[in-house]
Amino acid sequence: MTIIDTKTVPTIKVEHTDASSPLIFHSKYNPLREADAWVENARKHLNKDKEVTVVGTGAGYHILKLADAIPNLPIRVLEFNETYFTWFQKSEFMPPIKDKANVEHICFPTLSKEQQEGLFTNISTRNLLIHKSGLDIIPTRFATIRTMLEDIQFQNNSLHNQLKRLEENFKLNTKTTFKGIATFKNKYKGSPMILISAGPSLNKHMKRLKEIQQEDKFILGAVGTALKPLLAHGITPDFFCLIDANPQTTSQLNDVCLPNTPLFYLSTAYHETVALHQGPKYIMWQRGFLPAEEYAKNCDDPLIETGGSVATALLDLMVYFGAEQIALAGQDLAFTDGASHVQGAHLHRAIDTSSTLHETLDYYGEKMIPTARNLSIYRKWFEQYAKTHPNLALYNCTEGGAYINHWQHVSLQTFVENAIKK
C-alpha cells in the first residue's frame, strides 16, 4: 500500500496479486468529488429506517461523506481483506472515521462463522452499498461471497435504472380501483401446482399440459410470457402473473380474451398491459419497494418476494395460495437449443451461444450449457428459496435447461403420477 497525492487529498495505491496493474482507490484527480457523487447516488435508494452496510474501505472518503449525509443511521463497513484492514487501521485515513459515532469498521475474516452468516442473513439489499475498492481486493477464499455481492449489485443497478418507470407504473396502478390478494391465502391448499414459464423446453410439455388441464387435478399458474404459446395449444391456465414494468409486455395480452382467468400483477407492472386484461385482476405488493410495502401495510395485504423475475414472484405467490407441491415446467434458466424462449412467445429469439460469457450445469447434471447472468441470479434465488422452505416439495420438471440445486429433478409425468398418489 502506498499513499499518493492528488489535486485535493491523498489517496491509496495498492499492489494486489489478483490485479494486472496497481489499484488506485478513488479518483487520482479528485477523490472528494468522486465520494460526493457516490454518496449522492447511494442515498437516493436507502431505506431510512434500517442500518446501512458498506462493502469496501477504500481510502474512507465515501464513508465519511455517507456518515455526514445520514448521521442518524448506523453504518457498518465491511472489509474482506485482512491485510488491508490492518494497514488501514494504522494509517492516517483511520482517525476521521473513528470520530464518526455512527460508523463501525469490521474485518470480515476475523468474525466467527456464525457472525459472518448473521451479517448476510440480516442485510437489506437496498441498504447494502458496494464500493468498487471492496470488490477489487476480496481474497479468492471469499470468491463465493464476491459473486453474491456482484449479483446483488447487478440487481440493484437494474432496479435503479428502472426506478422512474416503476414509480410511474405504481402511481397509475394504484390510482385505479384495485383488489389485493389477501382473500387467496391458502385458497389452493392441498392442490398440487405446476408453474409454467416460457423457456425453450416448454414446447415438449404442451401435449401433456393440455391433458393435465382436462383432468382437472392440478392448478396451473403461468407467467405472462407463456400465455400466448399455451393458448395456441388450447391450454388456459387457472391464473397468470405479470411483473414487468416495460411497455413491450403489451404484446403478451394483445388480442387475448380471458374474461374468467385471474391476473395477478405486481404493483409496478406496466399499467397499460394490466389494463388490457378484461378478466379479474389482483395487485401484488412486493417486498423491497418502499411504496408497495407501505400500501400493503395500510391494506393489510401480504408482501410478495419477487426474486427479480416473474417466475420467482409466481412461486412465492403459489406458496401464499397454500401450495405444498410445486413443479416447474419451461423454467430453463439457460439458452436451450440456442433459443431465449419457447416458440410463440413475444420475446422468442435465437441466441448466439458462442459469445455467451456465463455457463451453468445442465438439467441432467452432465455438462455445462450457456446462460446469462440474470438467469443465473434467478437460478440462485430458486435454490435459496428451496433451502429456506424445507417443508415444500419442489420439483424441476423442465427436462431441459439448467440444473437447480435443492430441487428434485423428475419428469413432468413422474411428478403428476406421484402427486396424484399423495
PyMOL commands that set and color helices and strands:
alter all, ss='L'
color gray80, all
select helices_A, chain A and resi 31-43+61-69+82-89+94-98+108-110+113-122+125-127+132-136+140-161+163-175+182-184+200-215+224-232+247-253+271-276+290-299+310-320+336-338+353-355+373-388+412-421
alter helices_A, ss='H'
color red, helices_A
select strands_A, chain A and resi 2-4+11-14+23-25+52-55+75-79+103-107+128-130+193-196+219-223+239-242+263-266+281-286+303-304+325-329+358-361+368-371+393-396+408-409
alter strands_A, ss='S'
color yellow, strands_A
deselect
rebuild
show_as cartoon
